[in-house]
Structure formats: C-alpha cells, structure tokens
C-alpha cells in the first residue's frame, strides 16, 4: 500500500495549519502537526512504511535546524547593527571640540563656527583652477582665480572670499578648466569643507555632529584634522 503524503493525509483528516504564513508557507509547527495527523489516521491493518516515516522525521529535523539558524542569523544581524551604532556614537563624542573634514558643498559665513577652508581633488593633468562662492539664488558673489594647478588634492583658504559677505551659508564651487580653444572643458569636482564640531546629537539614524548652524551625519565626516 502506498503511504499517503503528508499533504493528502492532512486534507483527509481536516488538520488545520493555523501557524502557516500569509503566503501559504508551512512552519516547523505545522509540519509536526501534519506528521502526527498522518500517524493517527493511518490504517492500523496496513501501517506506514517505517523507512518513509524516518525520512519524514529527518525532513522535520532539517526544517527545525534551518529555522533555528535563520533566527540566530537575524539576531546576530540586529546585534551587529547595535554594535556599529554604539561605536559610531562613541566616535562622535570624541569629535567634540575638534575640526573635521566633511563632505559638503556649502560653507558658513559668520555665526559661531564659520567655515575657513575647503578642499577638492583635481584630476590627473591638473588645469586652470578657480574657486567661487554662490548665494542662495545661484549668483556668484566672490571669486578667486588660483591659476594653473597640478592633479591631486587642493586646499583653499576661504578668508579672502568670505570677507565682507553677509552672514549665512554659501555654495562653494570649484572650476577646473582643461584644454585649449574650442576643446576647453570645465569640471566641478566635489567639495570638502573644514568644520569645527561644537555639538553632538543622537537621532534615530545615529549620531549627528553640529558646527554652528550646520549639521552632519557621522557618515559625512571624512577625517579629523591634527590641529584645531
């Protein structure tokens, strides 16, 4: 006699699967209920093959182990996220009172922690280098033509550009012009500014450092300067 499958036995016995997921997937508790139902409703005159029952028990054991492994991995992932957040928060506290380099394209003029320097990386071959400040309307309010520079990091003091400007935030734009004649191209590399950390905050997304009116996530901090 062919041993009925777990699914067909459950259907015949009216066994329920209350713990099945919304997608119809069976959990280990459902598997055990179905296995017990199969054993209870088998023909006593022609019982199920013991080898097949053993195979089904082995399947249940494997399912249970996989479920436990999945739960352990989920727990470890949560623990790792908590650890990373704790480390980031501790690192942020250590930045208080220091000057850091942050990925930002705006600078603060005036206020408690004005931005004094900015930097960028010029591509290989260099080019004609200019730094500009733009106001909230996109108008250039200060320009400093630095001349020809080689490729690599360029650090620029903003004192001459910000002198005399009203207090507020301005966008820093680096122009690198390459080539001659009609082939001239202008690149606008990413800006990095120096910020003095005068406050630390903690939100749902982790630590936030403040510099005057500016706020930066810990992920925006690229480096800590040796001098403050």
C-alpha positions, 0 to 999 in steps of 0.5 A: 500500500502506498503511504499517503503524503503528508499533504493528502493525509492532512486534507483527509483528516481536516488538520488545520495549519493555523501557524502557516504564513500569509503566503501559504508557507508551512512552519516547523509547527505545522509540519509536526502537526501534519506528521502526527495527523498522518500517524493517527489516521493511518490504517492500523491493518496496513501501517506506514512504511517505517523507512518513509516515516524516518525520512519524514522525521529527518525532513522535520529535523532539517526544517527545525535546524534551518529555522533555528539558524535563520533566527540566530542569523537575524539576531546576530544581524540586529546585534551587529547593527547595535554594535556599529551604532554604539561605536559610531556614537562613541566616535562622535563624542570624541569629535567634540571640540575638534575640526573635521573634514566633511563632505559638503558643498556649502560653507558658513559665513559668520555665526559661531563656527564659520567655515575657513577652508575647503578642499577638492581633488583635481584630476590627473593633468591638473588645469586652470583652477578657480574657486567661487562662492554662490548665494542662495539664488545661484549668483556668484558673489566672490571669486578667486582665480588660483591659476594653473594647478597640478592633479591631486588634492587642493586646499583653499583658504576661504578668508579672502572670499568670505570677507565682507559677505553677509552672514549665512551659508554659501555654495562653494564651487570649484572650476577646473578648466582643461584644454585649449580653444574650442576643446576647453572643458570645465569640471566641478569636482566635489567639495570638502569643507573644514568644520569645527564640531561644537555639538553632538546629537543622537537621532534615530539614524545615529549620531549627528555632529553640529558646527554652528548652524550646520549639521552632519551625519557621522557618515559625512565626516571624512577625517579629523584634522591634527590641529584645531 
